[in-house]
């Protein structure tokens, strides 16, 4: 059912791209796209409508061109045993800054996607939008320690996000997946 509303949601999201004047969100200075590729578990987020209730949310990035990224977003709907859903948007990396992408779910619309933070080892990241309406805290593993999570939430707050809107995304994977 949710898969049917995604094109409509993407159209509405892109139509609302205008944002009130705010200082730009923080961006990673020199994002290494090749190091950024791979699996990212969604640890916490300010969810879009189709992400509410997701479990085991996982983003996978794969470069398919110099400035183009194939994305696979998968999750279990509403529980760990819920139906596994998958979406395949394409990320278009800005020529002006590797940390600014346009994420296309439906042609010709692109949604704002900004890499606000990635740690030196490319193990944790924070993705946001200039409108500060959606946020994703992700890691290479299905869980992170509470001190790291707290520092990433504080970074989001410093960039204008409201802590009360950030929700944990339940993650539970078989041991072989966690070692992936």
C-alpha positions as CSV (number, residue, x, y, z in Angstrom):
1,X,0.0,0.0,0.0
2,X,2.7,2.4,1.0
3,X,4.5,1.8,-2.3
4,X,1.5,3.4,-4.1
5,X,1.8,6.7,-2.2
6,X,5.5,7.1,-2.7
7,X,5.2,8.9,-6.2
8,X,2.5,11.2,-4.8
9,X,4.6,11.9,-1.7
10,X,7.7,12.6,-3.7
11,X,5.8,15.0,-5.9
12,X,4.4,16.9,-2.9
13,X,7.8,16.9,-1.2
14,X,9.5,18.4,-4.2
15,X,6.7,20.9,-4.8
16,X,7.4,22.3,-1.3
17,X,11.1,22.8,-1.8
18,X,11.0,26.5,-1.0
19,X,12.2,27.2,2.6
20,X,12.1,30.2,4.8
21,X,15.4,32.1,5.0
22,X,17.6,30.2,7.4
23,X,21.3,29.9,7.6
24,X,22.5,26.9,5.6
25,X,22.8,23.6,7.4
26,X,26.3,22.4,8.1
27,X,27.9,20.4,5.3
28,X,30.8,17.9,5.2
29,X,33.7,20.0,3.8
30,X,35.2,17.4,1.5
31,X,32.9,14.3,1.2
32,X,34.8,11.4,-0.3
33,X,32.0,9.8,-2.4
34,X,33.7,6.5,-2.8
35,X,34.2,6.1,1.0
36,X,30.6,7.1,1.6
37,X,29.2,4.3,-0.7
38,X,27.9,1.1,0.9
39,X,25.5,0.2,3.7
40,X,24.1,2.7,6.2
41,X,21.7,1.6,8.9
42,X,19.1,4.2,9.9
43,X,19.6,4.6,13.6
44,X,17.3,7.5,14.2
45,X,15.3,10.0,12.0
46,X,12.7,12.6,11.7
47,X,10.7,10.4,9.4
48,X,9.0,11.1,6.2
49,X,5.4,9.9,6.1
50,X,6.3,6.5,4.5
51,X,9.1,5.9,7.0
52,X,6.9,6.0,10.1
53,X,6.9,2.6,11.8
54,X,9.8,1.3,9.8
55,X,12.0,-1.4,11.3
56,X,15.5,-2.5,10.0
57,X,15.8,0.5,7.7
58,X,18.9,0.3,5.6
59,X,20.2,2.7,2.9
60,X,22.7,1.3,0.4
61,X,24.6,3.6,-2.0
62,X,26.4,2.5,-5.1
63,X,28.1,4.9,-7.6
64,X,26.9,4.5,-11.1
65,X,28.5,7.6,-12.6
66,X,30.8,10.5,-11.5
67,X,27.9,12.3,-9.9
68,X,25.2,9.7,-9.8
69,X,24.4,7.3,-7.0
70,X,22.0,4.3,-7.2
71,X,20.2,4.0,-3.8
72,X,18.4,1.1,-2.4
73,X,16.3,1.9,0.7
74,X,14.8,-1.1,2.3
75,X,12.8,-1.7,5.5
76,X,10.3,-3.9,7.3
77,X,6.9,-2.3,7.4
78,X,5.6,-1.7,11.0
79,X,7.5,-4.5,12.7
80,X,10.6,-6.8,12.5
81,X,8.4,-9.4,10.8
82,X,6.5,-6.9,8.6
83,X,6.7,-7.0,4.8
84,X,10.1,-6.0,3.5
85,X,9.7,-3.0,1.2
86,X,12.3,-1.5,-1.1
87,X,12.6,1.8,-2.9
88,X,15.3,2.7,-5.5
89,X,15.7,6.5,-5.8
90,X,18.7,8.0,-7.6
91,X,21.0,10.5,-6.0
92,X,22.5,13.3,-8.1
93,X,25.5,14.9,-6.5
94,X,25.8,18.6,-7.0
95,X,28.8,19.8,-9.1
96,X,29.3,22.6,-6.5
97,X,29.5,20.4,-3.4
98,X,29.7,16.6,-3.0
99,X,27.7,16.8,0.2
100,X,24.6,18.3,-1.6
101,X,22.5,15.8,-3.5
102,X,19.2,15.9,-5.3
103,X,17.3,12.6,-4.5
104,X,15.0,11.6,-7.3
105,X,12.1,9.2,-6.4
106,X,10.0,10.2,-9.4
107,X,11.1,12.0,-12.6
108,X,11.6,14.9,-12.9
109,X,11.5,15.9,-9.3
110,X,14.5,15.9,-6.9
111,X,14.4,16.3,-3.2
112,X,17.0,18.1,-1.1
113,X,19.5,15.8,0.6
114,X,22.5,17.1,2.5
115,X,25.4,15.2,4.2
116,X,25.8,17.3,7.3
117,X,28.3,15.1,9.0
118,X,30.4,12.0,8.6
119,X,33.0,10.9,11.1
120,X,36.7,10.5,10.0
121,X,36.3,6.8,9.6
122,X,33.1,7.0,7.6
123,X,31.2,5.0,10.3
124,X,28.5,7.5,11.3
125,X,26.7,10.2,9.3
126,X,23.9,12.7,9.7
127,X,21.8,13.6,6.6
128,X,19.4,16.5,6.6
129,X,17.6,19.1,4.5
130,X,17.8,22.8,4.3
131,X,14.1,23.0,5.4
132,X,15.0,21.0,8.5
133,X,11.9,18.9,8.1
134,X,13.5,15.4,7.8
135,X,16.7,14.0,9.3
136,X,18.6,10.7,9.2
137,X,21.2,9.6,11.7
138,X,22.9,6.5,10.2
139,X,25.8,4.1,10.9
140,X,27.7,1.3,9.3
141,X,26.4,-1.0,12.0
142,X,22.8,-1.6,13.3
143,X,23.6,0.1,16.6
144,X,25.9,2.8,18.1
145,X,26.8,3.7,21.6
146,X,24.7,6.2,23.5
147,X,27.4,8.8,23.7
148,X,27.9,8.8,19.9
149,X,24.1,9.0,19.4
150,X,23.8,11.9,21.8
151,X,26.6,13.8,20.0
152,X,24.9,13.3,16.6
153,X,21.5,14.5,18.0
154,X,23.3,17.5,19.5
155,X,24.8,18.3,16.1
156,X,21.3,18.1,14.6
157,X,20.0,20.5,17.3
158,X,22.8,22.9,16.6
159,X,21.6,22.9,13.0
160,X,18.0,23.8,13.8
161,X,16.4,20.4,14.3
162,X,14.1,19.8,17.2
163,X,15.2,16.9,19.4
164,X,11.6,16.0,20.3
165,X,11.0,15.1,16.6
166,X,13.9,12.6,16.3
167,X,12.7,9.0,16.6
168,X,14.7,5.9,17.1
169,X,14.5,3.3,14.2
170,X,14.3,-0.3,15.6
171,X,17.1,-2.4,14.3
172,X,17.5,-6.2,14.8
173,X,19.6,-8.2,12.5
174,X,21.0,-11.8,12.4
175,X,24.6,-11.9,13.6
176,X,25.9,-12.5,10.1
177,X,24.3,-9.3,8.8
178,X,25.7,-7.3,11.7
179,X,29.2,-8.4,10.7
180,X,28.6,-7.5,7.1
